[in-house]
Amino acid sequence: MTAPRLRNRPARGDELELSVESLAYGGAGVARLDGYVVFVQGAVPGDRVLARVGRAKRDYAEARVVELVLPSPERIPARAEHPGAPWQVLPYERQLAEKQRQVVDALERLGRFDAPPAQVHE
């Protein structure tokens, strides 16, 4: 089943109010606008944001947070301004869980493994 297509996909420069559902590889938040995927840099699951579209393609758009309308209940203060650490605003345990979820997803989807044995080691 395919996702419904937006009649008017967002364009570069558009500002959208979005609710972030999950995290993508690389740390961007994932939001949906009538089924259309928007990857939002600077957002985490549970955030409600105002985001500006930087790139819009047929199947997805990339945007950046302009305003944090309502922060996720899990959001914590960043330790440092560092673009290479987008998940630092999540508790460490949540970071580990997200990374484990992404590894399992890659092994199942790309590697075609059934129930891969991925566990978080402390």
N, CA, C and O atoms as a GROMACS GRO file, in nm:
protein
  488
    1MET      N    1   0.084  -0.118   0.000
    1MET     CA    2   0.000   0.000   0.000
    1MET      C    3   0.089   0.124   0.000
    1MET      O    4   0.183   0.132   0.078
    2THR      N    5   0.061   0.219  -0.084
    2THR     CA    6   0.141   0.340  -0.091
    2THR      C    7   0.077   0.452  -0.011
    2THR      O    8  -0.045   0.455   0.009
    3ALA      N    9   0.161   0.542   0.035
    3ALA     CA   10   0.112   0.657   0.112
    3ALA      C   11   0.038   0.752   0.018
    3ALA      O   12   0.077   0.766  -0.098
    4PRO      N   13  -0.067   0.816   0.067
    4PRO     CA   14  -0.138   0.912  -0.017
    4PRO      C   15  -0.047   1.030  -0.052
    4PRO      O   16   0.034   1.072   0.030
    5ARG      N   17  -0.061   1.081  -0.170
    5ARG     CA   18   0.020   1.194  -0.216
    5ARG      C   19  -0.047   1.326  -0.179
    5ARG      O   20  -0.169   1.339  -0.186
    6LEU      N   21   0.034   1.421  -0.140
    6LEU     CA   22  -0.017   1.555  -0.113
    6LEU      C   23  -0.051   1.624  -0.245
    6LEU      O   24   0.020   1.607  -0.344
    7ARG      N   25  -0.156   1.697  -0.245
    7ARG     CA   26  -0.189   1.774  -0.365
    7ARG      C   27  -0.085   1.884  -0.385
    7ARG      O   28  -0.038   1.907  -0.497
    8ASN      N   29  -0.050   1.950  -0.277
    8ASN     CA   30   0.049   2.058  -0.284
    8ASN      C   31   0.163   2.024  -0.188
    8ASN      O   32   0.156   2.054  -0.069
    9ARG      N   33   0.266   1.961  -0.240
    9ARG     CA   34   0.382   1.930  -0.158
    9ARG      C   35   0.446   2.061  -0.114
    9ARG      O   36   0.439   2.161  -0.186
   10PRO      N   37   0.508   2.062   0.004
   10PRO     CA   38   0.574   2.185   0.047
   10PRO      C   39   0.690   2.220  -0.046
   10PRO      O   40   0.750   2.133  -0.109
   11ALA      N   41   0.719   2.347  -0.054
   11ALA     CA   42   0.828   2.396  -0.138
   11ALA      C   43   0.938   2.454  -0.051
   11ALA      O   44   0.916   2.482   0.067
   12ARG      N   45   1.054   2.470  -0.107
   12ARG     CA   46   1.167   2.530  -0.036
   12ARG      C   47   1.124   2.664   0.024
   12ARG      O   48   1.066   2.748  -0.045
   13GLY      N   49   1.154   2.682   0.152
   13GLY     CA   50   1.119   2.807   0.221
   13GLY      C   51   0.988   2.802   0.295
   13GLY      O   52   0.962   2.888   0.380
   14ASP      N   53   0.902   2.704   0.265
   14ASP     CA   54   0.775   2.693   0.337
   14ASP      C   55   0.801   2.663   0.484
   14ASP      O   56   0.895   2.591   0.518
   15GLU      N   57   0.718   2.718   0.572
   15GLU     CA   58   0.725   2.687   0.714
   15GLU      C   59   0.605   2.600   0.751
   15GLU      O   60   0.491   2.633   0.720
   16LEU      N   61   0.635   2.488   0.817
   16LEU     CA   62   0.533   2.390   0.851
   16LEU      C   63   0.533   2.365   1.001
   16LEU      O   64   0.639   2.359   1.063
   17GLU      N   65   0.416   2.352   1.060
   17GLU     CA   66   0.407   2.308   1.199
   17GLU      C   67   0.388   2.158   1.197
   17GLU      O   68   0.292   2.108   1.138
   18LEU      N   69   0.479   2.086   1.262
   18LEU     CA   70   0.484   1.940   1.254
   18LEU      C   71   0.499   1.876   1.391
   18LEU      O   72   0.555   1.936   1.482
   19SER      N   73   0.447   1.754   1.404
   19SER     CA   74   0.471   1.671   1.522
   19SER      C   75   0.568   1.562   1.480
   19SER      O   76   0.545   1.489   1.384
   20VAL      N   77   0.678   1.551   1.555
   20VAL     CA   78   0.782   1.456   1.522
   20VAL      C   79   0.750   1.322   1.586
   20VAL      O   80   0.722   1.314   1.705
   21GLU      N   81   0.755   1.215   1.502
   21GLU     CA   82   0.713   1.081   1.545
   21GLU      C   83   0.829   0.990   1.584
   21GLU      O   84   0.818   0.912   1.678
   22SER      N   85   0.941   1.002   1.512
   22SER     CA   86   1.052   0.908   1.533
   22SER      C   87   1.182   0.973   1.488
   22SER      O   88   1.185   1.089   1.449
   23LEU      N   89   1.290   0.894   1.496
   23LEU     CA   90   1.421   0.941   1.453
   23LEU      C   91   1.467   0.862   1.331
   23LEU      O   92   1.446   0.741   1.323
   24ALA      N   93   1.529   0.931   1.238
   24ALA     CA   94   1.584   0.867   1.118
   24ALA      C   95   1.733   0.844   1.138
   24ALA      O   96   1.793   0.897   1.232
   25TYR      N   97   1.792   0.765   1.050
   25TYR     CA   98   1.936   0.747   1.050
   25TYR      C   99   2.000   0.885   1.033
   25TYR      O  100   1.955   0.964   0.950
   26GLY      N  101   2.101   0.914   1.110
   26GLY     CA  102   2.166   1.045   1.101
   26GLY      C  103   2.114   1.145   1.201
   26GLY      O  104   2.172   1.252   1.217
   27GLY      N  105   2.004   1.112   1.270
   27GLY     CA  106   1.958   1.196   1.379
   27GLY      C  107   1.845   1.291   1.350
   27GLY      O  108   1.800   1.360   1.442
   28ALA      N  109   1.796   1.300   1.228
   28ALA     CA  110   1.683   1.389   1.199
   28ALA      C  111   1.554   1.331   1.254
   28ALA      O  112   1.536   1.209   1.256
   29GLY      N  113   1.465   1.419   1.299
   29GLY     CA  114   1.333   1.375   1.340
   29GLY      C  115   1.250   1.346   1.216
   29GLY      O  116   1.271   1.405   1.110
   30VAL      N  117   1.155   1.253   1.230
   30VAL     CA  118   1.067   1.217   1.118
   30VAL      C  119   0.926   1.262   1.153
   30VAL      O  120   0.869   1.224   1.255
   31ALA      N  121   0.869   1.344   1.065
   31ALA     CA  122   0.732   1.391   1.079
   31ALA      C  123   0.658   1.359   0.949
   31ALA      O  124   0.721   1.334   0.846
   32ARG      N  125   0.528   1.361   0.954
   32ARG     CA  126   0.448   1.335   0.834
   32ARG      C  127   0.346   1.446   0.818
   32ARG      O  128   0.287   1.494   0.915
   33LEU      N  129   0.326   1.485   0.693
   33LEU     CA  130   0.230   1.588   0.657
   33LEU      C  131   0.136   1.524   0.557
   33LEU      O  132   0.169   1.515   0.439
   34ASP      N  133   0.020   1.479   0.601
   34ASP     CA  134  -0.075   1.406   0.515
   34ASP      C  135  -0.008   1.289   0.444
   34ASP      O  136  -0.033   1.264   0.326
   35GLY      N  137   0.079   1.215   0.517
   35GLY     CA  138   0.147   1.100   0.462
   35GLY      C  139   0.281   1.131   0.398
   35GLY      O  140   0.360   1.040   0.373
   36TYR      N  141   0.308   1.257   0.370
   36TYR     CA  142   0.435   1.301   0.310
   36TYR      C  143   0.540   1.312   0.420
   36TYR      O  144   0.515   1.377   0.521
   37VAL      N  145   0.656   1.249   0.400
   37VAL     CA  146   0.760   1.245   0.503
   37VAL      C  147   0.843   1.372   0.501
   37VAL      O  148   0.886   1.419   0.395
   38VAL      N  149   0.865   1.427   0.621
   38VAL     CA  150   0.952   1.544   0.636
   38VAL      C  151   1.058   1.509   0.740
   38VAL      O  152   1.026   1.480   0.856
   39PHE      N  153   1.186   1.512   0.700
   39PHE     CA  154   1.298   1.490   0.791
   39PHE      C  155   1.334   1.625   0.850
   39PHE      O  156   1.366   1.719   0.776
   40VAL      N  157   1.331   1.636   0.983
   40VAL     CA  158   1.350   1.764   1.050
   40VAL      C  159   1.476   1.762   1.136
   40VAL      O  160   1.481   1.696   1.239
   41GLN      N  161   1.579   1.836   1.091
   41GLN     CA  162   1.702   1.848   1.169
   41GLN      C  163   1.674   1.931   1.294
   41GLN      O  164   1.610   2.036   1.288
   42GLY      N  165   1.723   1.882   1.408
   42GLY     CA  166   1.706   1.954   1.534
   42GLY      C  167   1.582   1.916   1.610
   42GLY      O  168   1.551   1.979   1.712
   43ALA      N  169   1.509   1.814   1.565
   43ALA     CA  170   1.386   1.772   1.632
   43ALA      C  171   1.398   1.627   1.678
   43ALA      O  172   1.469   1.547   1.617
   44VAL      N  173   1.328   1.594   1.786
   44VAL     CA  174   1.326   1.458   1.840
   44VAL      C  175   1.181   1.414   1.859
   44VAL      O  176   1.091   1.498   1.860
   45PRO      N  177   1.158   1.282   1.873
   45PRO     CA  178   1.021   1.234   1.889
   45PRO      C  179   0.949   1.304   2.006
   45PRO      O  180   1.004   1.320   2.115
   46GLY      N  181   0.827   1.343   1.978
   46GLY     CA  182   0.746   1.412   2.078
   46GLY      C  183   0.749   1.563   2.066
   46GLY      O  184   0.665   1.630   2.125
   47ASP      N  185   0.843   1.618   1.989
   47ASP     CA  186   0.849   1.762   1.967
   47ASP      C  187   0.738   1.807   1.873
   47ASP      O  188   0.704   1.735   1.779
   48ARG      N  189   0.683   1.923   1.899
   48ARG     CA  190   0.596   1.994   1.805
   48ARG      C  191   0.679   2.114   1.762
   48ARG      O  192   0.718   2.196   1.846
   49VAL      N  193   0.706   2.127   1.632
   49VAL     CA  194   0.799   2.228   1.583
   49VAL      C  195   0.741   2.308   1.467
   49VAL      O  196   0.650   2.264   1.396
   50LEU      N  197   0.798   2.427   1.450
   50LEU     CA  198   0.779   2.503   1.328
   50LEU      C  199   0.909   2.484   1.253
   50LEU      O  200   1.016   2.517   1.305
   51ALA      N  201   0.902   2.430   1.132
   51ALA     CA  202   1.022   2.396   1.056
   51ALA      C  203   1.017   2.459   0.918
   51ALA      O  204   0.911   2.468   0.856
   52ARG      N  205   1.134   2.502   0.870
   52ARG     CA  206   1.145   2.561   0.736
   52ARG      C  207   1.203   2.457   0.640
   52ARG      O  208   1.306   2.397   0.667
   53VAL      N  209   1.135   2.437   0.529
   53VAL     CA  210   1.177   2.340   0.429
   53VAL      C  211   1.299   2.393   0.354
   53VAL      O  212   1.299   2.505   0.303
   54GLY      N  213   1.402   2.309   0.348
   54GLY     CA  214   1.523   2.345   0.274
   54GLY      C  215   1.528   2.276   0.139
   54GLY      O  216   1.580   2.331   0.041
   55ARG      N  217   1.474   2.154   0.135
   55ARG     CA  218   1.472   2.077   0.011
   55ARG      C  219   1.343   1.996   0.008
   55ARG      O  220   1.306   1.935   0.108
   56ALA      N  221   1.275   1.996  -0.105
   56ALA     CA  222   1.153   1.918  -0.121
   56ALA      C  223   1.166   1.831  -0.245
   56ALA      O  224   1.193   1.880  -0.354
   57LYS      N  225   1.146   1.703  -0.225
   57LYS     CA  226   1.152   1.607  -0.336
   57LYS      C  227   1.014   1.543  -0.350
   57LYS      O  228   0.921   1.576  -0.277
   58ARG      N  229   1.004   1.451  -0.445
   58ARG     CA  230   0.874   1.387  -0.470
   58ARG      C  231   0.824   1.310  -0.348
   58ARG      O  232   0.706   1.319  -0.314
   59ASP      N  233   0.913   1.236  -0.282
   59ASP     CA  234   0.871   1.148  -0.173
   59ASP      C  235   0.898   1.200  -0.033
   59ASP      O  236   0.845   1.147   0.064
   60TYR      N  237   0.980   1.305  -0.021
   60TYR     CA  238   1.012   1.356   0.113
   60TYR      C  239   1.067   1.498   0.104
   60TYR      O  240   1.103   1.546  -0.004
   61ALA      N  241   1.072   1.562   0.219
   61ALA     CA  242   1.133   1.695   0.229
   61ALA      C  243   1.232   1.693   0.344
   61ALA      O  244   1.222   1.611   0.435
   62GLU      N  245   1.327   1.785   0.340
   62GLU     CA  246   1.421   1.806   0.448
   62GLU      C  247   1.398   1.946   0.502
   62GLU      O  248   1.386   2.042   0.425
   63ALA      N  249   1.390   1.957   0.634
   63ALA     CA  250   1.361   2.086   0.696
   63ALA      C  251   1.448   2.104   0.821
   63ALA      O  252   1.512   2.009   0.868
   64ARG      N  253   1.449   2.225   0.872
   64ARG     CA  254   1.525   2.258   0.993
   64ARG      C  255   1.432   2.331   1.090
   64ARG      O  256   1.348   2.411   1.048
   65VAL      N  257   1.447   2.303   1.218
   65VAL     CA  258   1.363   2.366   1.320
   65VAL      C  259   1.387   2.517   1.320
   65VAL      O  260   1.501   2.563   1.325
   66VAL      N  261   1.277   2.593   1.316
   66VAL     CA  262   1.281   2.737   1.329
   66VAL      C  263   1.240   2.774   1.471
   66VAL      O  264   1.296   2.865   1.532
   67GLU      N  265   1.140   2.700   1.522
   67GLU     CA  266   1.088   2.726   1.656
   67GLU      C  267   1.042   2.596   1.718
   67GLU      O  268   0.979   2.513   1.652
   68LEU      N  269   1.075   2.577   1.844
   68LEU     CA  270   1.027   2.462   1.920
   68LEU      C  271   0.895   2.504   1.984
   68LEU      O  272   0.894   2.572   2.086
   69VAL      N  273   0.783   2.462   1.923
   69VAL     CA  274   0.650   2.504   1.968
   69VAL      C  275   0.618   2.436   2.101
   69VAL      O  276   0.573   2.502   2.195
   70LEU      N  277   0.640   2.305   2.108
   70LEU     CA  278   0.616   2.228   2.230
   70LEU      C  279   0.721   2.119   2.238
   70LEU      O  280   0.720   2.026   2.156
   71PRO      N  281   0.814   2.128   2.335
   71PRO     CA  282   0.921   2.028   2.341
   71PRO      C  283   0.870   1.892   2.386
   71PRO      O  284   0.770   1.881   2.457
   72SER      N  285   0.939   1.790   2.342
   72SER     CA  286   0.911   1.653   2.385
   72SER      C  287   0.930   1.644   2.536
   72SER      O  288   1.018   1.709   2.592
   73PRO      N  289   0.847   1.563   2.604
   73PRO     CA  290   0.868   1.543   2.748
   73PRO      C  291   1.003   1.478   2.778
   73PRO      O  292   1.052   1.488   2.891
   74GLU      N  293   1.063   1.413   2.680
   74GLU     CA  294   1.193   1.348   2.698
   74GLU      C  295   1.311   1.442   2.674
   74GLU      O  296   1.424   1.408   2.710
   75ARG      N  297   1.287   1.557   2.616
   75ARG     CA  298   1.396   1.648   2.579
   75ARG      C  299   1.468   1.698   2.704
   75ARG      O  300   1.405   1.737   2.803
   76ILE      N  301   1.602   1.696   2.697
   76ILE     CA  302   1.686   1.748   2.806
   76ILE      C  303   1.777   1.856   2.748
   76ILE      O  304   1.794   1.863   2.626
   77PRO      N  305   1.836   1.940   2.833
   77PRO     CA  306   1.926   2.044   2.780
   77PRO      C  307   2.048   1.983   2.711
   77PRO      O  308   2.102   1.882   2.756
   78ALA      N  309   2.089   2.045   2.602
   78ALA     CA  310   2.209   2.001   2.530
   78ALA      C  311   2.332   2.032   2.615
   78ALA      O  312   2.336   2.134   2.684
   79ARG      N  313   2.430   1.943   2.610
   79ARG     CA  314   2.554   1.966   2.685
   79ARG      C  315   2.643   2.068   2.615
   79ARG      O  316   2.715   2.143   2.680
   80ALA      N  317   2.638   2.070   2.482
   80ALA     CA  318   2.720   2.163   2.404
   80ALA      C  319   2.657   2.182   2.266
   80ALA      O  320   2.585   2.095   2.217
   81GLU      N  321   2.685   2.296   2.205
   81GLU     CA  322   2.640   2.319   2.068
   81GLU      C  323   2.732   2.238   1.977
   81GLU      O  324   2.847   2.275   1.956
   82HIS      N  325   2.681   2.130   1.922
   82HIS     CA  326   2.764   2.044   1.838
   82HIS      C  327   2.676   1.979   1.733
   82HIS      O  328   2.591   1.897   1.768
   83PRO      N  329   2.695   2.013   1.606
   83PRO     CA  330   2.609   1.957   1.501
   83PRO      C  331   2.626   1.808   1.481
   83PRO      O  332   2.540   1.744   1.421
   84GLY      N  333   2.735   1.750   1.530
   84GLY     CA  334   2.758   1.608   1.513
   84GLY      C  335   2.696   1.522   1.622
   84GLY      O  336   2.714   1.401   1.621
   85ALA      N  337   2.625   1.584   1.714
   85ALA     CA  338   2.564   1.510   1.825
   85ALA      C  339   2.416   1.548   1.839
   85ALA      O  340   2.376   1.605   1.940
   86PRO      N  341   2.335   1.515   1.736
   86PRO     CA  342   2.195   1.560   1.739
   86PRO      C  343   2.110   1.494   1.846
   86PRO      O  344   2.005   1.547   1.882
   87TRP      N  345   2.154   1.378   1.898
   87TRP     CA  346   2.072   1.307   1.996
   87TRP      C  347   2.105   1.343   2.139
   87TRP      O  348   2.046   1.287   2.231
   88GLN      N  349   2.198   1.436   2.160
   88GLN     CA  350   2.237   1.470   2.296
   88GLN      C  351   2.124   1.532   2.378
   88GLN      O  352   2.136   1.546   2.499
   89VAL      N  353   2.015   1.569   2.313
   89VAL     CA  354   1.901   1.625   2.386
   89VAL      C  355   1.804   1.517   2.433
   89VAL      O  356   1.696   1.547   2.485
   90LEU      N  357   1.843   1.391   2.415
   90LEU     CA  358   1.765   1.278   2.466
   90LEU      C  359   1.844   1.211   2.577
   90LEU      O  360   1.967   1.210   2.573
   91PRO      N  361   1.776   1.155   2.677
   91PRO     CA  362   1.847   1.081   2.781
   91PRO      C  363   1.928   0.967   2.718
   91PRO      O  364   1.888   0.910   2.617
   92TYR      N  365   2.041   0.935   2.778
   92TYR     CA  366   2.132   0.835   2.723
   92TYR      C  367   2.063   0.702   2.698
   92TYR      O  368   2.089   0.638   2.596
   93GLU      N  369   1.976   0.660   2.789
   93GLU     CA  370   1.905   0.532   2.772
   93GLU      C  371   1.820   0.534   2.646
   93GLU      O  372   1.810   0.432   2.577
   94ARG      N  373   1.757   0.647   2.616
   94ARG     CA  374   1.675   0.660   2.495
   94ARG      C  375   1.763   0.658   2.371
   94ARG      O  376   1.726   0.600   2.269
   95GLN      N  377   1.881   0.720   2.379
   95GLN     CA  378   1.975   0.716   2.267
   95GLN      C  379   2.012   0.572   2.234
   95GLN      O  380   2.013   0.532   2.118
   96LEU      N  381   2.044   0.494   2.338
   96LEU     CA  382   2.080   0.353   2.317
   96LEU      C  383   1.965   0.275   2.254
   96LEU      O  384   1.986   0.196   2.163
   97ALA      N  385   1.844   0.298   2.305
   97ALA     CA  386   1.727   0.227   2.252
   97ALA      C  387   1.704   0.262   2.104
   97ALA      O  388   1.672   0.174   2.024
   98GLU      N  389   1.720   0.389   2.067
   98GLU     CA  390   1.702   0.431   1.928
   98GLU      C  391   1.807   0.369   1.838
   98GLU      O  392   1.777   0.323   1.727
   99LYS      N  393   1.931   0.368   1.884
   99LYS     CA  394   2.039   0.309   1.804
   99LYS      C  395   2.016   0.159   1.786
   99LYS      O  396   2.038   0.106   1.677
  100GLN      N  397   1.972   0.092   1.891
  100GLN     CA  398   1.943  -0.051   1.880
  100GLN      C  399   1.828  -0.074   1.782
  100GLN      O  400   1.835  -0.165   1.700
  101ARG      N  401   1.725   0.008   1.788
  101ARG     CA  402   1.611  -0.004   1.696
  101ARG      C  403   1.657   0.011   1.552
  101ARG      O  404   1.611  -0.062   1.464
  102GLN      N  405   1.747   0.106   1.528
  102GLN     CA  406   1.794   0.129   1.392
  102GLN      C  407   1.881   0.014   1.341
  102GLN      O  408   1.875  -0.021   1.223
  103VAL      N  409   1.963  -0.043   1.428
  103VAL     CA  410   2.046  -0.157   1.388
  103VAL      C  411   1.957  -0.276   1.354
  103VAL      O  412   1.976  -0.341   1.252
  104VAL      N  413   1.860  -0.306   1.441
  104VAL     CA  414   1.768  -0.417   1.416
  104VAL      C  415   1.691  -0.393   1.286
  104VAL      O  416   1.675  -0.486   1.207
  105ASP      N  417   1.643  -0.271   1.264
  105ASP     CA  418   1.570  -0.239   1.142
  105ASP      C  419   1.657  -0.263   1.019
  105ASP      O  420   1.611  -0.322   0.921
  106ALA      N  421   1.783  -0.219   1.023
  106ALA     CA  422   1.873  -0.238   0.908
  106ALA      C  423   1.900  -0.386   0.883
  106ALA      O  424   1.901  -0.430   0.768
  107LEU      N  425   1.921  -0.463   0.990
  107LEU     CA  426   1.947  -0.606   0.972
  107LEU      C  427   1.825  -0.679   0.915
  107LEU      O  428   1.838  -0.769   0.833
  108GLU      N  429   1.706  -0.639   0.960
  108GLU     CA  430   1.583  -0.703   0.910
  108GLU      C  431   1.551  -0.659   0.768
  108GLU      O  432   1.526  -0.742   0.680
  109ARG      N  433   1.552  -0.529   0.745
  109ARG     CA  434   1.508  -0.475   0.617
  109ARG      C  435   1.612  -0.491   0.508
  109ARG      O  436   1.579  -0.535   0.398
  110LEU      N  437   1.735  -0.457   0.537
  110LEU     CA  438   1.840  -0.462   0.436
  110LEU      C  439   1.910  -0.598   0.431
  110LEU      O  440   1.940  -0.650   0.324
  111GLY      N  441   1.937  -0.654   0.550
  111GLY     CA  442   2.007  -0.782   0.556
  111GLY      C  443   1.916  -0.902   0.547
  111GLY      O  444   1.962  -1.015   0.532
  112ARG      N  445   1.785  -0.877   0.556
  112ARG     CA  446   1.684  -0.982   0.548
  112ARG      C  447   1.701  -1.090   0.658
  112ARG      O  448   1.674  -1.207   0.635
  113PHE      N  449   1.747  -1.046   0.775
  113PHE     CA  450   1.757  -1.137   0.890
  113PHE      C  451   1.622  -1.140   0.961
  113PHE      O  452   1.555  -1.038   0.974
  114ASP      N  453   1.584  -1.258   1.008
  114ASP     CA  454   1.464  -1.270   1.090
  114ASP      C  455   1.507  -1.261   1.236
  114ASP      O  456   1.590  -1.340   1.281
  115ALA      N  457   1.452  -1.168   1.311
  115ALA     CA  458   1.480  -1.149   1.454
  115ALA      C  459   1.630  -1.150   1.483
  115ALA      O  460   1.679  -1.240   1.552
  116PRO      N  461   1.705  -1.052   1.432
  116PRO     CA  462   1.850  -1.048   1.456
  116PRO      C  463   1.881  -1.029   1.604
  116PRO      O  464   1.807  -0.962   1.676
  117PRO      N  465   1.991  -1.089   1.650
  117PRO     CA  466   2.027  -1.082   1.792
  117PRO      C  467   2.103  -0.954   1.826
  117PRO      O  468   2.222  -0.960   1.858
  118ALA      N  469   2.039  -0.840   1.819
  118ALA     CA  470   2.104  -0.711   1.854
  118ALA      C  471   2.066  -0.674   1.996
  118ALA      O  472   1.948  -0.660   2.028
  119GLN      N  473   2.165  -0.659   2.080
  119GLN     CA  474   2.140  -0.620   2.218
  119GLN      C  475   2.233  -0.506   2.256
  119GLN      O  476   2.343  -0.493   2.204
  120VAL      N  477   2.185  -0.423   2.348
  120VAL     CA  478   2.266  -0.314   2.400
  120VAL      C  479   2.356  -0.370   2.508
  120VAL      O  480   2.309  -0.436   2.601
  121HIS      N  481   2.486  -0.344   2.495
  121HIS     CA  482   2.583  -0.390   2.597
  121HIS      C  483   2.630  -0.269   2.674
  121HIS      O  484   2.657  -0.163   2.617
  122GLU      N  485   2.638  -0.284   2.803
  122GLU     CA  486   2.680  -0.173   2.889
  122GLU      C  487   2.826  -0.185   2.925
  122GLU      O  488   2.879  -0.101   2.997
   0.00000   0.00000   0.00000
